[in-house]
Amino acid sequence: MRPLTWLIIGLLAVMGVAQSASAEADVDFVASLPLGDAAYAVAISPDGLLYVADIGGPRGWIFVFTQSGLLRERISIQAGPSGLVAPRAIVFDRLGNLYIADAASGEPERGRILRIKPRGRPSVYASGLTMPIALAVDSSGVLYVADGRNGAVLWIGPDGASASFVEDERLLPRTRSGVGASGLAFAPDESALYLTNFDDERLLRLTINPDGSAGRLSTLATSADFRGPGQRTGILDGPTGLAVDDQGNILVAAHRSNQIQSFTPRGHLLGRVPSSGGSLLANPTTLALADRRVYVANLGLEQGLSHVSRFWLSELYRDDGERGS
């Protein structure tokens, strides 16, 4: 494994990995990345292929799999001015363009957004960012970018124009070297944008005004809400990637507790899929939905090769004693 990859994975491991004591769930293996690579971001293309971005280094890769796990293609991502490339989120727009958030070294002016047009090669779409770490695209093609270092969400229009969408201290990391805003996903009707803060272990909701401007930012839930006697363990423990199902429920990758957790739009816990016998959820980072299935990128810090796993969405809503209020 590349030395830089080991360093990044080691730093994430130091954050802590809690094992779940919850009921087992039916989680399947989809594909593993080659030795030396680690899955960080996952997305489903309009034609149903599975795109997986590795954690990066002097060069990064996008691996393209079928949903059955057959490797179709590898796309090379070259480093920018920092000499490093660090893909942290990938997302498709309705035209089939793939956007990649490259956090690079996490230093000001080094982060980039890359774009790959259908049948094209990677090109720089936006530059001069700090730590672009999460992406979401709306139905009009506007790209939203969460900055994990500056506590901000930016928007970039189809014409390349960009502006600050929202800045808030609740999106900032606890320390200058930490990670704040780390997940981003729209409600089905685009009336709200959901966010996570990794350091503060917080799930937030930003309302979108009818004119498309940012409305009120509110906290839906924090890990502290679920602590104490009789409470469930590992809720919002290191929240990273987000997804929203067609009912408007919010799916969160809890990186440190090896779980995918679901919440109502009001922030009530609905259910969770924990790591089980084979540890097929192993430090999840991002997730994607397709055909009622949830695809998860796993760093796999303690379980060998980094991989992608999946489970049926219904696993999150089983009446097995794991439901929240």
Steps between C-alpha positions, in 0.01 A plus 500: 500500500626851420661672806265800472196271489620324815548839667149622415338172603704495821384849593138399446554188710630708789160671506365175642312199368209378713350155444124470485303282737183526294314232310663361188386621161522356151795687345659371178849539359510668157863569407840563653760749390853391409754472779635849564170679426217587738139580407386844614223616266229315311236602244263331254512625141181564298565173312527304825876458535672526837773765524740481793771757579803392697645699789770655286866593524741623229247354257139394546267255330134466418406132469195415291314180590179337395252469786599133522861602571668447161776758440435682171747789500757697699519878457820674608475829694814713490603716796466875493733776629536337844651185352223295659152394393238404760156415357244538778168501312373418152159576354325484162273766357199417283710539182745233609786731598703369793628752756785422737580691819880502533600615849868476398717593801219677686683831469346827374491540121598135442160331481328443166185373338565277201248406234487204266256540214344188345774324305739776607804531724543686830530878479504776761151645549579728798818574694630715784298313767619380839348162589212408269374184667134449404293563188134521403342604171145629455258438215611817318863389494630728774780334697524549877834452673555460875835627628613286793745757628326839459147420618342594170295372208567647156300473181630478147261559210505316166670806349784478753389797711539437873407662831474426869167336584524482878765545769437400861709416805304175538668379183852573627737235641597511866866557416684661210615160378164326551208427269168680537241480221538151357172393336248665269168380352174656378151414613301339214314824425818710548333702775788421735867413495627262769853518638721322749783633716758227561678664794185614681309177419203700382224462238364829365227626269518811282167614359498621140284803430262502199741729313783251553683697767614351828251509786532398864767257616393281791645203687288185467701268724837460669676195641446644849124462454544121509736465793407393850345201675282290271603690189635346181874514442690633203233733362653777287843378603720662237228583243636533147302440179126550456223376275123560500248235398182565299298531822725783621677298769866586552771233488825574680830312488622483862868449433621417849222261601491304170132573443260651249227681691167643383313802633170667426506855356441615859809320625340199674696178475321240288748216480855394434696232324804405708813304427433129541685168486707576189547870583381602154439848633850608593554872559244614240558839342242562226191329360278497194147376428387300196204266450414499872853393584757692700860487375769584755867592458700348787856594589530161672756613753512177696347247265752471216429627150288810466171419330148592397207329669124527457171416667132543427355829620232306689773374739500846656131480582460151640297480818774326698524712811747741341250765404519843652223728615 
